[in-house]
């Protein structure tokens, strides 16, 4: 595919090259109502900068060194924000999406490309808070070459951090040319040193005749560098460099390469500027003024009866709102409001609450309803000391507030096919059941959901004799420990959720005690359960203490289960887990290259004697480990023990009680 672009006959294409190409744009702003939810004005500024740079209207070309001034190209592409969405509705070309995927990073940026509009009509740009999760990497955005995007249509477009969009708002002026650079990639331009993201490593070339070979640069301090082929001066002041010069340009050769791409059917670039696309996107005539898209947020989603909650109008799609109308329900104070921006509301009864809001502008109205999205709790604590929540009665589960913040399939739910005590328990459904192409975006990584208990009266307990106990069972689809991203945070609040204090944060083998399970992990009679017990500090022992379970899944997660929740004056006995008085699991199993750990729960402080044998029964290694009672002991197995792939046996002896498990090393 790339070779096809390279071999295109420029003379045959010349007659198809127009003086001006119009390309419809859509900006998808992925946000959670924070600073990453950038303003319309910031996006308008970004489009202004794009059109300036792609039409040689940037005045800073005056500072280009004399050698390259004759090569400064007017690309002749005009970018216009779409005025019609894929359904033909009026839009200002900005699509706002509330999602955790604004914060994912760590190489998962393609999964943040939500709600792509047809790439044959619209050029898609996604704005997020975080592209790669590593502030030191310097990665601000990325795009696919046409050849790479041709079949991976669902990822075609540019994803960019909010700070690199425009020069106002959260946009930083010295990063404001990032989109000019990335759209260059989408139109088949490489970095001047070649197809890597590492400048200053080796001399390389971008396949364009009038951009000399270069190692690349990460600053603009030396404008007359000739490192690769002295005395040939390199084109440091180029949009496809990493130098962040204040004076930037495309060359005439780069223009030819981009126009070759935009006249090609590869990745449907030629379709972008067709008359049909311009009509479908509504950019072929006067701009329409659109009615607002109503939206609102709150400063909290959990509170007690009588506590204030602030609602904020987040309507978008039109920059000039003239009126708003709110309906909060009969038990709210106020029940209705016409406040344009914010309004403070409290509720006189407990339970799930809904709200409706209508926003108006000179172009019309838009409405938004959110059902059962706020939970109001009773502030008076219940005495549940010594009560074990087996969850055989679903009311024990529904008495807790269950927040699926982003309304997706990764969530807490009530599981009715097994448990530690009986046939019911609580599940966090982290296993991704979606199939192609739905699973190309919106993976679980970055999501979080919460369960919040009722208020409990803990005043009869004293520090040192107060524990939160439960049993859990979890599995993963990851093959190595480093790829397990799941975490469970347990918190408490003594002020109706205004603030939360961490009680425990569990991750990796602390929650994954059933190893690798490739298919969806369900509870059955072979499931291993781990006892969890946490001492409660004196500050938690109030008359109205709430507890919260926040689960964060990863891209290779499987399901996680909780049962037998209790608050008591004694810790849960690990002897309940297994008649031998201890359990252990090998995680991960199978193991890649011998990387594995023993997760061991025991009812007593003791020395664990560990013996590793091969399939012939030959001793490979022995060692001892001091284990602590009523705690999760994580014992890393030395990787050098497993010199060959195959089957091994790990034997544990605690005070004469022996147990053996098979370990597969791949």
N, C-alpha and C positions, 0 to 999 in steps of 0.2 A: 504493500500500500504506500509506504513512504517512497519507495523507488518510483512508483507511478507518478507521484508529485514531482520528484526530482527530474524526470525525463520529459516533462511536458514541454512542447514546442512553443517557445515564447512568441514567435512570429505568428503562429496560428491563433494564439490566444489574444493577441494584441487587439484584434477587431472586436473582441468581446469586452474589453476593458473600458469602462465608462469613465467619465470625468468625475462622477460622484456616486458612491454607493451609500445607500441608506440601510442601516441595520437596526432592527427593533431590539430593545433591551428589556429585561425584567430583572429587578433586584429582589431576591428572596432574603428577608432579614430574619435570621434565626435567633430567637431571643427568649429571655425569661423576665422581661419587663425591667431590665437593668440598663446600664449605659450602652450595652451592645445593641439596644433597640434604637438605632440612630435615627435622626430626624429626616423628614423629606428633604429639607434644605441641604443637608449634608450630602445626600445622594444626588440632588440636582447639581451641586458643586462638583461632584465626581464626574458626572456626565459632561459638564462644561470643560473640565480639564482634559478628558478623553478627546473631545472634539477639537480642542485647541492643539493637542499633541499630534493627532492624526491628520491635521490639515495645515501644519506648519504655521500655526497662529501663535505659538508660544514665543513671547518676546525674548525669552532667555536664549534663543538661538544666536542672538548677537554676541554671546560669550563663547560660542563654539570656536575652537582654535582655527586659524585661517586655512590650514591644510584641508579641513573637512567641510568648510562652509559650502563649497560648490556641490557637495554630495548630499546636503540636507534635502530630504524628500517630503513632498506633500502627498501623503498616502491617498487622500481623497475619500475617506470613509466618514460618514456622519452617523453617529449613534443617537437614536431617539428612544426615549422611554415609551413603552407600549401604551396605547390608549384603549385597547380592548383585550380582555383576557381570553383564555381558550374557549370559554363559553359565550363569548361575544359581549360580555358585560363591560361596562365602563371601568377603567382602571387608570391610575396615574403611573403604572409601570412598577409599582412597589408592592410586594406581597409579604405580609408580616406573619410569622409562624412562631407560636410559643412552643419551645422545645428545649430539652436538656442537651440536644445535639449542638448547641452553640458553644459548649464548654468541653467537648470531648478531647480533641487533639490526639496526641500519641499515635500518629500515623493513621487515624481513623477518619480523616477529613471527608473522604468520599461518602461515608455513611451519613454525613450531615447535609447532603444535597437533596433536601426534601422538596416535594411538590414541584418537580421539574416541569416546566412548560415545554410544549413541542419544540424540539431544538431545530426543526426545519423552518420555524417561523420566528422564534425568539432566541436571542443569545442570552443564556442564563448566567446570572452572577449571584452567588450566595455569600451573605455577610454573616460572619460568626465572631464570637469573642476570642476563640482560640483555635488555631489551625492544627498545631502539632504537639501541644502540651509541653514544649521545652523552650522556655524563654531564651536560653542561651543559643539555640539553633539559628536564630535569625530568620526562620521561615515565616513569611508574612502572608503568603498566598500560593496557590498552585493551579495549573491548568493542564489539560491534555493536548498533545499534538493531534491534528486531524486524523492521522493514521491510527493513533491509539484510541481515539474516541469513536472511530467509524462503527465498530460493533458494540463498544461499551457506551452506547448512546445515553444510558441512564446516569452517567457521570460526566457528560459533556458540559463544559462551561468552566467558569472561574470560581474558586472559593477563596475568600479574602477576609482578613481580620478587620474589624470595625475601625481600628486606628489607622488603617491604610486606605480608607475610603474618603476621598475629598481632602480638603485642607481646613475645614471648619468643624465645629462640634468636637467629637472625639478624634477626628482626623488630624494627623500630624503633617504639616506642610512638606517636610522632607521625605515623607512616605507616600505622598499624594500621587506619584507617578507609577505606583505599584500596578494599578489596573492597566496602564498603557503597556507595561512590560508583559503582564500575563496574557492579555489579549493578543500580543505578539506571538506568544507560544501557540495560542489557539488558531492563529493564522500561519503556523508552520515555521516560525522563527525559533532558532536555537539560541542559547547563550553564545556570546562571541567566541568562547573557548571550547564550545562543543556541547554535547548532550549530557552534561553532568551538573550537579548543584554545588560543586566544590571548585571555586576559583583559586588561583595562585598555586596550583599543583603542577600542571604541565602545560606546555604550549599546545593549543588546539585550534580548531577552525569550525566555523558555523556553516560552511558551504556557500557563503555569499562572497562574490569576488571582491567587492570594495570594502570589506571589513577584514583587515589583516589578521593573521594568526596572533593569538594572545594567550597568556596564562589566566587572564581575567583579573579583576581588581575589586577590592572591597572598600575603597575610598577614592576620593577625587583629588588627592594631594599632589599627584604627579601627572600633568596633562600631556607630557611629551615622552611617555615611556616607549622604549623600543627594545624591550627585553628579548623577544623571540627572534626577530630578524633585523638586527641593527643595519642600517639606520632607519628602517621603516617604523614610522610612528603609529602606535596602535590607537584605535578609536574608543578611548575611555569614555567619552561623553556620549554614550549610546544607551538607548532605553533598555537594551538587552544585556547590559553590564550589571554588576552589583555595586557600582561605585557610588550611587546616589548623588551624582553631580547635580548641581542646580541648573546646569545647562545641558539639555539632552536632545537627541536627534535620532531619526531613522535615516539610513542611507538609501540611495536610489536602488541599489541591489536588493536591499531588504524590502523595499516597496514592490519590486517585481515578484519576489518570493511570496509576499502576502497576497498580492493580486492573483497570482497563480492559484493560491489556496482558495480564495474567495470565489474564483471562477470554476472550482472543481466540485464534482459530486461527492467527493470523499468527505464523510461526516456531514453531508448535506449543506456544506457551506454555500454553494451556489444558490440554494433555495432561500437563504436568509434575505436576500435583497430582491427577490422576485416580486412582481406586481401583486401576485396572490398573497404572499406573506405580508407585504406592506399593508394591503387591505385588511387582512385577517387581524393584524396587530393594531390597526387603527392609526397608523402613522403616515398615511398618504393624504391627509387633509388637515383641516384646522383641529386643534386640540379641544376635546370635550371636557367640560368641568364635571367631575364625578361626585355623586352623593357619598357621604362618609361610610366607611366600614366601622360599625360600632364595636367597641371593645372596652373592657375595664379590668382593673386588677384591684387587689386588696393588700394591705400591709400584713395581714395574717389570715390564715384559713382555719385556725383553731383558737377558741376563746371560751370563757365562761359566761354564764348568764350575767347580763349587765355590763360586761366589759366592752369598751369602744373598739370599733373596727373602722379603718379609713378606706373608703372606696375612691379610686382615681379613674377618671375618664381617660382611656387610652385609644380613643377612636382615631382612625387613620384613613387615608385615601383622599382627603380634602384638607387643606391647610387652614381653612377658616371655618370653625364651628360657630354657630350662632345660638344654639339652644341644646339643652339636654333634659331628659325626663327619666326619673328613676322610680322603680317599684321594688321595695325590699320585703314586703309581706306584712300581714296584719300585726304580728308580734314585734315588729321592729319600731324603733324610735330614731328618726322619723320613719313612717311607713312609706312615704313618698318624698321626692325632692326634685327641684328644678336646677340644682347647682350645676354649673357648667363644667367645673374642673374636679373638685373633691367634695366629699360629704362624709361625716362621721356618723356611724350607725351602731346601736346596741340592740340586743334582743332580750325579751323577757321570759323566754322559755327555751328549753334545751332541744337538741336534735339537729338534723340536717336542714340547711337554709338555702333558698334559691333567690336569685335577683334578676331583674330585667332592666335594660337601659336603652333609650332611644336617643341618638344624636342627630342634630339637624344642621344643615348648612344652606347656602344659597342654591345648591344644586339638588337638594332633596334630603331624605332621612335614611338612617340605617338603624337596625335594632339588634340587640344581643341579649340572649338569655343564657344563664348558667344555672343548672339544676343541681341541688344537693351538693354544693361545692364548699360550703362553710359548715363546720361543725361547732355547735354551741354546747358546752358541757355543764353539768351541774357542779357547783363548787364544793358541795358537801361530800366528804369522803365516806366510802363504805368500809366496814370492817370485814376484810377478807383474810385475816391472819389465819394460816393453817388450812385454808381452802385450796384444794388442788383443782385447777381448771383442766379437766380432761377433754373438753370441747366435744363431748358426746352430745351435748345439747347445743344447737347452733346459736342459741341466745347468748351463750358465753362469748362467742366470737362477735356477734353483731352488737354486743354492748360496748365494744371498742370502736373507735373512729378509724375507718379504713380509707386512706388517701391514695388514690391512683392519680397522681398529679398530672400526668400527661395523657391520660385516657387511652392507654394502649394495652397490649396483652401481657406485658411484664408487670405483675401486681401480686399483692396478697389476696388469697382467697380461702374459702372453706373447703377442706379436702375430706371426702366421705368414703374413701376406699382403704383406709388404714391409719394406724397411729401407734404411738408407743404404748398407750394404755388400752385402747379399744380400736374402734374402726373410724375414728374421726380425729382430725388435727388441723392445724393451720399450715398453709403452704405459701411460700413465695414462688410464683411461677416464673422462673427465669429462663426456661428452655424455649428457644426460638423455634416455633412450629411453622413459620412462614416459608414459602418456597419462592423460587425465581419467577418474576423479577421483583416481587415485593421485598425480598430480603436483601436487595442491593443497597438500600438506604434504611436508616432508622433502626439500627441494631441496638441491643440492650445497653451497651457500654455508655456510661454517663447518666443513665436513668437512676431514679431513686424513688422509693415509695415508703409510706410510713403507716404503722399501726400505733394508736394511742389508747391507752387503757382509760377506764373511768378513774375518778379520784378515789384514792384509798386512804383510810385513816390508819396511820402507822404509829400513833402516839403510845400504844401499849408495848411497843418494842424499844429496846435500848441498844446503843452502839455496841458492837461485839456480839450481839445476839439478834441480828436482823439480816436476812438474806433474801435475795431474789433468785429463784431457782427455776430451771426449765430443762427439758431435754430437746436436743436438736439432731437432725440428720440431713446431710448435704452431700452432693456429688458434683463432679465437674466433667466437662468434655475436653479439658486441657490435658495435654500429654506431659507437660513439665510444670513444675511449681511456679516458675516465673510468669507463666501465662494465666495464672488464676487471679482474676481481678476482683472477685466478690468481696464484699465486706458487710458486716452487721454491726451497727452502732446501737447500743442500749443507753438511753438517757433518762433523766428524771427532771420534773419541774415541780416547784412548790408555789408558783405564782400564776397558775392557770395558763401555762404555755407562753408567757411573755419572754421567758428565757429557759434554756435547757442546759443541764449539766451532764457531761459524759460520765457514765458508769463503767462502760466497757466498749472497746472496739475490737471486733474479732475479724480475722482475715485468714485466707489460705487454709492451712490444715486445721485451724481452730474452728472452722465451720464446714470444711470439706472432709468428712470422716468416712465416706463410702467410696473414695477413690474416683477413678475415671469411669464414667458410664456414658457410652457413645449415644445410645438412644435416650429417650426421655426417662428420667429417674422417677420411679413410683415406689411407694412404700409397700413392702410385703414382709413375710415372716423371716426373711434373711437380712433385713435392714439392720445396720448397726446404729444405735442411738448413743449420743454423747451427753453426759450430764454437765450442765452449766450452772455454776453457783457464784453469786457476786455479793460480797459484803456491802451492806448499805451504810453510808456514813450518817452521822448524827443529823446533818443538815437535811437529809431526806426523810427523816422520821417526823412528818407533820400530819396535820389532820386532813390535808387535801393534797396528796402527792400523786402526780401522774407519771406514768412510764411510757416511753416511746421506743419502738423498734424501727430503725431505718435500715432497709436493705438496699445495697447498690450492686447490681449484677454487672457482669462483663460480657464480652462477645463470645466467650466459650463457656458460659454458665450452664448449669443444669438446676433442677429444682432444689428447694431448701424447705425443711419442715420443722415446726415447733409443736411440742405437746407438753402436758403436765406443768403448766405455769403455776407458780405459787410464791407467796411471800410468807416467810416463816422465821422462827427464832433459831432454826438449825439449818445447816447446809444440806443440800440433797446428797444422799449416799450414793457413791459410785457403785457400791455393791449391787444396787438395783439393776445395773446395766448387764451384768454377766455373772453367772454363778461362780466363776473362778476368782471374782473379786477385782478383775481388771479386763480391759479390752484394748486391743491395738489394731491399727490399720496401717497399711503401707500406701503412701501417697506421693506421687502418682504411681499407679500400677495398672497397666504396664508402664515401665520407666524407659525414658530415652537416654541412652548413654550412661545408665547406672545412677542417674540423679533421682533419689527417693528419700523419704523421711518416714520414721516410725512415729505415729501419733498414739500416745498411750495414756489411758485413764486408769487410775488405781485408787483403791480405798485406803492405802497405807503408804507411809514413807518407807522406802526399801531400796535395795540395790537390785537393778534388773540385769541379769546376765544374758547377753545377746550372743547367739551363735549363728553364723551364716555358712551354709553348705551349698555345694552345687548339686546337680541332679543325680550324681553318683553317690552322694552322701559324704563327699570329701570336705573336710573343714577348710573354709576359705578365710574366715576371720572370727575372732572373739573379742569382746570388750564388755565393760560394765558401765552402767549409767545410774546415777542416783536419782530416783524418781520421787516426786512430791505428791502427797495424797490430795484427793479432791481438786485436782488441777489437771490441765492439759499439758502433758509432757511431749515436747517435740524433739525427736532425736534424729539428727541428720546422719544418714548412712554414708560412710566414706566412698566417694565415687571410684577411687582407685581399686577398691575391692572387686569391682565387677569389670574384669579385664576383657571378657567376651560376652557376646550376646547369648541369651539362652534363659533357662529356668534355674532359679535359685530358691532356697528355703531359708526363711528368717525365723529362728527359734528364740523365744523369750522364756526365761525361768525367773519367777519371783517367789522366793521362799518355797521352792519345790513345786509350785504350780506352773506348769509348762503349757505353752501354746505355740503353734507353728502356722505360718502363712507362706504361700507361694508368691514369689516376685518374678515377673517376666521382664527381662532387660532386652530392649529392641535396638 
